[in-house]
Amino acid sequence: MDSVLSGATIRDFFAWAPLTLGVLIYAIAFLAKRNEGMATVPSLGTTYACARCGKRSVREHMVPQSHEGAVSYYCAKCAGSH
């Protein structure tokens, strides 16, 4: 019994190996990264406190103020006098 690999077997292996490995790597990366972006989105019902008076409200009702890379949220009353 001869156990030598034929040329067709080697050709088929090297023809399908890159595609198979590419799909495998893509699937592993997808599974590792699929929940990563959800941590940056605040959950529903999250409230923010005004940086000046401390009044709490949802983000849509707050006025963001950016300073030196940080973001502070102010209520409408304090944002008008700031």
Protein Blocks (a to p, Z undefined) as FASTA:
>chain_A
ZZbdcfklmmmmmmmmmmmmmmmmmmmmmmmmmmmmmmmpccehiacddfklopacdfkl
pccddeehiacdddfklmmmZZ
